[in-house]
Amino acid sequence: MTREGHQLGELTRGLRGELRLVGELRDALARQRAGFENDDALVLVATACEVEDIAQALEDARRRRVHLVGAITGDERFPLGQFEERMDGTLPEEFVRARAALREAGLGAAADVKVSRAMLGRALGAAGRRHGRPLPAFSDPAGPSTS
């Protein structure tokens, strides 16, 4: 196997690892939404910590991916979706499948985060109203007004 082939295999394994982490993130966000719906503070605290840990693991995986992309293409910012342009020959099917699955899962996770953030905003807004004071950092997703 060529050095480039070995690195592409490493990158493929990394993409599958990221896919696993994105799945864990989506599961944690689903548990978090259930915690909101059931008004379960313990679940909310546990899932907040879990999401933070997964986000850190995803950042670490992204850094490894960027390093491998740079080693393979000569440009750490080179898009995975354009690897066909840079590589000699056809890309391995395993890589193509892992890349597509990660892209799809990432889009789903982004939608999950948006839903969870909206639920958090509503829950914190309701809590602020119950206590007679708004929680400005969460009352508007754009942040507090400066006017």
Beta strands, then each sheet from edge to edge (+ up, - down):
end
